């Protein structure tokens, strides 16, 4: 029941990715690219068009994120970074839930990260993945950094709401 409520809230307020948390590209100016609407599920609209508070990455931020993905992925692979995020994922789970819910919705856009969807879903449900958020973030960043289709990564990044990432850092 609580999970259904949180999931419903995330659908009305889109939330960003673990990549955005780790990459820390900075505050959004509130601009939302029109390409973000094309990444939404069929029948869904971009919240920025109907008065919502969706703060997606603008073109410059997406470009910077793409440029820094390999470095962020490398940092995320370290034992220390994964351990700290694993611990934070347990201690501050409520803070990370909106980010993970949104990532779960968009992770399949990039083929190299599609296999992570069940792990995000497990974290959201509170099952055994709760202690592995750092490992999950490292795998996501590695998948996006090594993705063959940078356009797919760009669409995924543009679909994320930076406000949730800023709250989770």
C-alpha positions as CSV (number, residue, x, y, z in Angstrom):
1,X,0.0,0.0,0.0
2,X,2.8,2.4,0.9
3,X,4.8,1.4,-2.2
4,X,1.8,2.0,-4.4
5,X,1.4,5.5,-2.9
6,X,5.1,6.3,-3.4
7,X,4.9,5.1,-7.0
8,X,1.8,7.2,-7.7
9,X,3.5,10.2,-6.2
10,X,6.6,9.6,-8.5
11,X,4.3,9.5,-11.5
12,X,3.0,12.9,-10.8
13,X,6.4,14.3,-10.0
14,X,9.1,12.7,-12.2
15,X,12.4,12.1,-10.5
16,X,16.0,11.9,-11.8
17,X,18.6,9.2,-12.1
18,X,21.4,7.8,-9.9
19,X,23.7,9.0,-12.7
20,X,22.6,12.5,-12.0
21,X,23.3,12.1,-8.3
22,X,26.8,10.8,-8.9
23,X,27.6,13.1,-11.8
24,X,26.4,16.2,-9.9
25,X,26.0,18.3,-13.0
26,X,24.6,21.2,-11.0
27,X,21.3,22.9,-10.4
28,X,18.9,23.0,-13.3
29,X,17.6,26.3,-14.5
30,X,14.2,24.7,-14.7
31,X,14.3,24.4,-18.5
32,X,12.9,21.3,-19.9
33,X,13.9,20.1,-23.4
34,X,11.1,19.1,-25.7
35,X,12.8,15.8,-26.3
36,X,11.9,14.8,-22.8
37,X,8.3,14.4,-23.9
38,X,9.3,12.0,-26.5
39,X,10.9,9.7,-23.9
40,X,7.8,9.6,-21.8
41,X,5.6,6.5,-21.9
42,X,2.8,6.6,-24.4
43,X,-0.1,8.5,-23.0
44,X,2.0,10.4,-20.6
45,X,2.9,14.1,-21.0
46,X,5.9,16.1,-19.9
47,X,5.0,17.7,-16.6
48,X,6.6,21.0,-17.6
49,X,4.0,21.4,-20.3
50,X,1.0,21.0,-18.0
51,X,2.3,23.2,-15.1
52,X,4.2,20.5,-13.1
53,X,7.6,21.1,-11.4
54,X,9.6,18.8,-13.7
55,X,13.2,20.2,-13.9
56,X,14.9,18.2,-16.5
57,X,18.5,18.6,-17.7
58,X,18.9,21.2,-20.4
59,X,21.0,20.5,-23.5
60,X,24.2,21.9,-22.0
61,X,23.8,19.9,-18.8
62,X,23.1,16.7,-20.8
63,X,26.3,17.4,-22.9
64,X,28.3,17.8,-19.7
65,X,26.8,14.7,-18.2
66,X,27.7,12.6,-21.3
67,X,31.2,14.0,-21.2
68,X,31.7,13.1,-17.5
69,X,29.9,9.8,-17.5
70,X,33.1,7.7,-18.0
71,X,34.9,9.5,-15.1
72,X,31.8,9.2,-12.9
73,X,31.6,5.5,-13.7
74,X,35.2,5.1,-12.8
75,X,34.8,6.8,-9.5
76,X,31.6,4.8,-8.8
77,X,33.5,1.6,-9.3
78,X,35.7,2.3,-6.2
79,X,35.0,0.2,-3.1
80,X,34.8,3.4,-1.0
81,X,32.2,5.1,-3.2
82,X,30.1,1.9,-3.5
83,X,30.2,1.3,0.2
84,X,29.2,4.8,1.1
85,X,26.2,4.7,-1.3
86,X,25.3,1.2,-0.2
87,X,25.1,2.5,3.4
88,X,23.3,5.7,2.4
89,X,20.8,3.6,0.4
90,X,19.8,1.8,3.6
91,X,19.9,4.7,6.0
92,X,18.3,7.3,3.7
93,X,16.1,5.0,1.6
94,X,13.1,7.3,1.7
95,X,15.3,10.0,0.1
96,X,16.5,7.8,-2.7
97,X,13.1,6.1,-3.5
98,X,11.9,8.9,-5.9
99,X,15.1,8.7,-7.8
100,X,15.1,4.9,-8.0
101,X,11.4,4.9,-9.0
102,X,12.1,7.2,-11.9
103,X,15.3,5.3,-12.9
104,X,13.3,2.1,-12.9
105,X,11.0,3.7,-15.5
106,X,13.8,4.9,-17.8
107,X,16.6,2.4,-17.3
108,X,15.4,0.2,-20.2
109,X,15.8,3.0,-22.7
110,X,19.6,2.2,-22.8
111,X,20.1,-1.4,-23.7
112,X,23.3,-1.7,-21.7
113,X,21.4,-0.9,-18.5
114,X,18.1,-2.7,-19.2
115,X,19.2,-5.7,-17.1
116,X,19.2,-3.4,-14.0
117,X,15.4,-2.8,-14.0
118,X,14.6,-5.8,-11.7
119,X,17.3,-4.6,-9.3
120,X,15.8,-1.1,-9.2
121,X,12.4,-2.6,-8.7
122,X,13.8,-4.8,-5.8
123,X,15.2,-1.7,-4.1
124,X,11.9,0.1,-4.5
125,X,10.0,-2.8,-3.0
126,X,12.5,-3.0,-0.1
127,X,13.7,-6.5,-0.8
128,X,17.2,-7.8,-0.8
129,X,18.7,-5.0,-3.0
130,X,18.2,-2.4,-0.3
131,X,21.8,-2.8,0.8
132,X,23.3,-2.6,-2.7
133,X,22.3,0.9,-4.0
134,X,26.0,1.8,-4.5
135,X,26.6,-1.3,-6.5
136,X,23.5,-0.6,-8.6
137,X,24.5,3.0,-9.2
138,X,28.0,1.9,-10.3
139,X,26.5,-0.6,-12.7
140,X,24.1,2.0,-14.1
141,X,26.9,4.5,-14.7
142,X,29.1,1.9,-16.2
143,X,26.3,0.8,-18.6
144,X,25.5,4.4,-19.6
145,X,29.2,5.4,-20.0
146,X,29.9,2.4,-22.3
147,X,26.5,2.5,-24.1
148,X,26.8,2.2,-27.9
149,X,23.9,4.6,-28.4
150,X,24.7,7.9,-26.8
151,X,21.4,9.2,-28.1
152,X,19.6,6.6,-25.8
153,X,21.6,7.9,-22.9
154,X,20.8,11.5,-23.8
155,X,17.0,10.6,-23.9
156,X,17.2,8.9,-20.5
157,X,19.0,11.9,-19.0
158,X,16.6,14.3,-20.4
159,X,13.7,12.3,-19.0
160,X,14.9,12.6,-15.5
161,X,13.9,15.3,-13.0
162,X,16.9,17.0,-11.5
163,X,14.9,18.2,-8.4
164,X,14.8,14.6,-7.0
165,X,18.6,14.2,-7.5
166,X,19.3,17.4,-5.8
167,X,17.2,16.3,-2.9
168,X,19.0,13.0,-2.7
169,X,22.5,14.3,-2.6
